[in-house]
Amino acid sequence: MTKLALITGGTNGIGKAVAYRLAKEGFDLIITSNEILAEEPVLEIRNLFHRRVNILKSDILDIDSIKTIDGFLNENKLKLDALIINAAITYRQEFEDMDVGLWKNTFDANVHYPVFLIQKMLNFLNPGSAIVFTGSLMAIHPHSVSLAYGVTKAAVHALVKNMVKFLTPYKIRINCVAPGFVDTDWQKTKPEEIRKHIENKLAENRFCRPEEITDAYSFLVNNNYVNGEIIVIDGAYSYR
Ligand SMILES: NC(=O)c1ccc[n+]([C@@H]2O[C@H](COP(=O)([O-])OP(=O)(O)OC[C@H]3O[C@@H](n4cnc5c(N)ncnc54)[C@H](OP(=O)(O)O)[C@@H]3O)[C@@H](O)[C@H]2O)c1
């Protein structure tokens, strides 16, 4: 039977690369985004891999918007085999200028939305299914001016470890990929001087391409034993 994966933030960057990878492996897909403008990945996945793809609007800043996903799965009597919790937000602010509203938004989007998404998805995840988070090197190696982001990603890493106990009775595994510097819009918007500084600390002297980390997602989705792990892929950042 065809397997189904749901990917949050699957329209761009890492999420899009994971969507292509899982479609290539034969998964049908539901991808979410905060805007349903990105028809291009949907059409391309359909054409290239002949998989069913649906795109849903669910804003990670609005926990209520999980209802859209819940409603769609219910209406179409669908069950999931993989849940990739990838979408996240950041605000780059100096500590002195930090705004309490933006701090809370970051926690809502990166921690609270995922927790309550998992809670809702318990009704839909098949036994044997896998949850894979996109964490971050910034959870482990503090960097730059995104304090709330680093702290929320550390919470994500802790969540992955803590959730094993709760998910095991459902026969669901949970793991995480923690990328370092992947060349998506997220990084492309950084000033050239900062990008150069980062590149100088990477063994390959370049940012990672999104498709270079999709092996890890595939492994975590498909391997039945690995559970509660954080796989760091950071190009040996700070090796020098
Ligand atoms: N790039 C890196 O170097 C790096 C490193 C470590 C971790 N990460 C993590 O990787 C994940 C993906 O980042 P990326 O680099 O692939 O970024 P990206 O290219 O900007 O893609 C972000 C994705 O998330 C969606 N998204 C953004 N805001 C959203 C919202 N409010 N509600 C729902 N969806 C939303 C976007 O949809 P739209 O296109 O519709 O906005 C897009 O599909 C994030 O968890 C990030 O923390 C990235």
The ligand as an SDF file (V2000), in Angstrom:
LIG
                    3D

 48 52  0  0  0  0  0  0  0  0999 V2000
   18.7200   26.6760    6.3950 N   0  0  0  0  0  0  0  0  0  0  0  0
   19.4750   26.3780    7.4250 C   0  0  0  0  0  0  0  0  0  0  0  0
   20.6980   26.6270    7.4520 O   0  0  0  0  0  0  0  0  0  0  0  0
   18.9020   25.6770    8.6070 C   0  0  0  0  0  0  0  0  0  0  0  0
   19.7860   25.2190    9.6090 C   0  0  0  0  0  0  0  0  0  0  0  0
   19.2610   24.5590   10.7030 C   0  0  0  0  0  0  0  0  0  0  0  0
   17.8950   24.3590   10.7960 C   0  0  0  0  0  0  0  0  0  0  0  0
   17.0760   24.8270    9.8290 N   0  0  0  0  0  0  0  0  0  0  0  0
   15.6520   24.5690    9.9970 C   0  0  0  0  0  0  0  0  0  0  0  0
   15.1510   24.0080    8.7990 O   0  0  0  0  0  0  0  0  0  0  0  0
   13.7470   24.2580    8.7250 C   0  0  0  0  0  0  0  0  0  0  0  0
   13.4060   24.7610    7.3550 C   0  0  0  0  0  0  0  0  0  0  0  0
   14.1660   25.9130    7.0810 O   0  0  0  0  0  0  0  0  0  0  0  0
   14.6570   26.2720    5.6150 P   0  0  0  0  0  0  0  0  0  0  0  0
   16.0730   26.7090    5.7400 O   0  0  0  0  0  0  0  0  0  0  0  0
   14.3010   25.2000    4.6610 O   0  0  0  0  0  0  0  0  0  0  0  0
   13.7830   27.5790    5.3730 O   0  0  0  0  0  0  0  0  0  0  0  0
   12.9630   28.1070    4.1020 P   0  0  0  0  0  0  0  0  0  0  0  0
   13.6610   27.7560    2.8380 O   0  0  0  0  0  0  0  0  0  0  0  0
   12.7000   29.5300    4.4050 O   0  0  0  0  0  0  0  0  0  0  0  0
   11.6130   27.2640    4.1640 O   0  0  0  0  0  0  0  0  0  0  0  0
   10.7540   27.4170    5.2480 C   0  0  0  0  0  0  0  0  0  0  0  0
    9.4870   26.6200    5.0240 C   0  0  0  0  0  0  0  0  0  0  0  0
    8.6450   26.8270    6.1520 O   0  0  0  0  0  0  0  0  0  0  0  0
    7.4170   27.4310    5.7290 C   0  0  0  0  0  0  0  0  0  0  0  0
    6.9640   28.4210    6.7000 N   0  0  0  0  0  0  0  0  0  0  0  0
    7.5750   29.5770    7.0350 C   0  0  0  0  0  0  0  0  0  0  0  0
    6.8200   30.2570    7.9290 N   0  0  0  0  0  0  0  0  0  0  0  0
    5.7300   29.4900    8.1400 C   0  0  0  0  0  0  0  0  0  0  0  0
    4.5750   29.6490    8.9310 C   0  0  0  0  0  0  0  0  0  0  0  0
    4.3920   30.7440    9.6890 N   0  0  0  0  0  0  0  0  0  0  0  0
    3.6410   28.6650    8.9030 N   0  0  0  0  0  0  0  0  0  0  0  0
    3.7940   27.5690    8.1280 C   0  0  0  0  0  0  0  0  0  0  0  0
    4.8580   27.3660    7.3390 N   0  0  0  0  0  0  0  0  0  0  0  0
    5.8150   28.3160    7.3540 C   0  0  0  0  0  0  0  0  0  0  0  0
    7.7300   28.0910    4.4040 C   0  0  0  0  0  0  0  0  0  0  0  0
    6.5490   28.2350    3.6510 O   0  0  0  0  0  0  0  0  0  0  0  0
    6.4140   29.5020    2.6400 P   0  0  0  0  0  0  0  0  0  0  0  0
    7.4380   29.2530    1.5650 O   0  0  0  0  0  0  0  0  0  0  0  0
    5.0050   29.4410    2.2090 O   0  0  0  0  0  0  0  0  0  0  0  0
    6.7270   30.7120    3.4650 O   0  0  0  0  0  0  0  0  0  0  0  0
    8.7140   27.0860    3.8030 C   0  0  0  0  0  0  0  0  0  0  0  0
    8.0330   26.0010    3.2170 O   0  0  0  0  0  0  0  0  0  0  0  0
   13.4280   25.2050    9.8810 C   0  0  0  0  0  0  0  0  0  0  0  0
   12.9720   24.4310   10.9670 O   0  0  0  0  0  0  0  0  0  0  0  0
   14.7800   25.7840   10.2500 C   0  0  0  0  0  0  0  0  0  0  0  0
   14.8330   26.1560   11.5840 O   0  0  0  0  0  0  0  0  0  0  0  0
   17.5320   25.4850    8.7480 C   0  0  0  0  0  0  0  0  0  0  0  0
  1  2  1  0
  2  3  2  0
  2  4  1  0
  4  5  1  0
  4 48  2  0
  5  6  2  0
  6  7  1  0
  7  8  2  0
  8  9  1  0
  8 48  1  0
  9 10  1  0
  9 46  1  0
 10 11  1  0
 11 12  1  0
 11 44  1  0
 12 13  1  0
 13 14  1  0
 14 15  2  0
 14 16  1  0
 14 17  1  0
 17 18  1  0
 18 19  2  0
 18 20  1  0
 18 21  1  0
 21 22  1  0
 22 23  1  0
 23 24  1  0
 23 42  1  0
 24 25  1  0
 25 26  1  0
 25 36  1  0
 26 27  1  0
 26 35  1  0
 27 28  2  0
 28 29  1  0
 29 30  1  0
 29 35  2  0
 30 31  1  0
 30 32  2  0
 32 33  1  0
 33 34  2  0
 34 35  1  0
 36 37  1  0
 36 42  1  0
 37 38  1  0
 38 39  2  0
 38 40  1  0
 38 41  1  0
 42 43  1  0
 44 45  1  0
 44 46  1  0
 46 47  1  0
M  CHG  2   8   1  16  -1
M  END
$$$$
